[in-house]
Amino acid sequence: MGAGKTTLIRLAAGLLPRDSGQLLVLGIDAARNPQQIQDRISYMPQRLVCNEDLTVAENIEPVMPICTAYPRGGRRALMPRLMEMTNLGRFQDGSPASSPVA
């Protein structure tokens, strides 16, 4: 607890700017090319933040530009694949509060 694990992961994922130094992930500079890293790794925050007034799919849509390198039209086509990969398809039209973890 308090060792900087979350900070390191957020720096490595390019989600937090560094104060100094250099951080390479898979040989890629995290500050200069965060999208290249994000295209190769996954990051799931410890605290899940969902809007319970939206469906599962509606909660996922706004973060797709951050998580994928697909062009805008491609993201919409990607949703069914994401639902299948994550086993969330059966919950996509429900509230995150009522959707059990699959």
C-alpha positions as MATLAB code, in Angstrom:
seq = 'MGAGKTTLIRLAAGLLPRDSGQLLVLGIDAARNPQQIQDRISYMPQRLVCNEDLTVAENIEPVMPICTAYPRGGRRALMPRLMEMTNLGRFQDGSPASSPVA';
ca = [
       0.000    0.000    0.000;
       1.373    3.418   -0.933;
       4.360    2.017   -2.840;
       3.485    3.727   -6.123;
       2.176    0.685   -8.014;
      -0.850    2.478   -9.480;
       1.233    5.537  -10.348;
       3.758    3.367  -12.185;
       1.041    1.561  -14.155;
      -0.649    4.868  -15.061;
       2.713    6.294  -16.185;
       3.425    3.154  -18.234;
       0.013    3.356  -19.896;
       0.590    7.004  -20.795;
      -2.301    8.141  -18.598;
      -0.200   10.264  -16.267;
       2.516   12.759  -17.306;
       5.968   12.173  -15.857;
       7.818   14.827  -13.877;
      11.257   13.705  -15.019;
      13.189   10.783  -16.391;
      12.178    8.375  -19.114;
       9.902    5.341  -19.032;
      10.106    2.767  -21.803;
       7.422    0.116  -22.220;
       8.199   -2.546  -24.808;
      10.928   -0.183  -26.023;
       8.416    2.661  -26.526;
       8.711    6.009  -24.728;
       5.537    6.293  -22.624;
       5.492   10.102  -22.731;
       6.123   10.474  -26.462;
       4.076    7.585  -27.857;
       1.382    6.592  -25.338;
      -1.006    5.421  -28.071;
       1.554    2.877  -29.317;
       1.708    1.434  -25.808;
      -2.064    1.537  -25.334;
      -2.435   -0.421  -28.573;
      -0.353   -3.229  -27.029;
      -1.395   -3.383  -23.362;
      -4.596   -3.325  -21.331;
      -5.248   -1.304  -18.209;
      -8.160   -1.767  -15.814;
      -8.389    0.729  -12.968;
      -8.867   -0.761   -9.509;
     -11.936    1.363   -8.932;
     -14.466    0.842  -11.692;
     -16.335    4.021  -12.524;
     -19.595    3.454  -14.379;
     -22.618    5.644  -14.848;
     -25.491    3.515  -13.592;
     -27.974    5.589  -15.635;
     -26.364    4.277  -18.840;
     -26.271    0.765  -20.233;
     -23.097   -1.314  -20.171;
     -22.549   -0.582  -23.888;
     -23.132    3.155  -23.375;
     -20.492    3.164  -20.608;
     -17.970    1.492  -22.906;
     -18.504    3.696  -25.982;
     -16.917    6.924  -24.637;
     -13.674    5.174  -23.664;
     -13.261    3.306  -26.938;
     -11.195    6.136  -28.507;
      -8.755    5.822  -25.609;
      -8.608    2.039  -25.778;
      -8.492    1.446  -29.496;
      -6.638    2.777  -32.493;
      -9.565    2.212  -34.821;
     -11.023    5.087  -36.833;
     -14.332    6.473  -35.601;
     -16.514    4.354  -37.929;
     -14.492    1.288  -37.017;
     -15.214    1.694  -33.321;
     -18.935    1.184  -33.817;
     -18.205   -1.981  -35.761;
     -15.834   -3.064  -32.984;
     -18.497   -3.004  -30.234;
     -19.941   -6.483  -31.015;
     -16.431   -7.943  -30.967;
     -15.653   -6.285  -27.619;
     -18.914   -7.571  -26.180;
     -18.040  -11.095  -27.288;
     -14.408  -10.932  -26.110;
     -15.417   -9.698  -22.661;
     -18.500  -11.910  -22.364;
     -20.597   -8.775  -21.753;
     -22.903   -9.181  -24.752;
     -25.777  -10.471  -22.661;
     -25.462   -7.432  -20.369;
     -24.876   -4.677  -22.943;
     -28.408   -3.278  -22.747;
     -28.615   -3.442  -18.946;
     -27.336   -1.218  -16.186;
     -23.813   -1.901  -14.868;
     -25.339   -1.973  -11.366;
     -27.566   -4.940  -12.264;
     -25.052   -6.788  -14.450;
     -23.182   -9.483  -12.522;
     -19.505   -9.932  -13.237;
     -19.248  -12.645  -15.895;
];
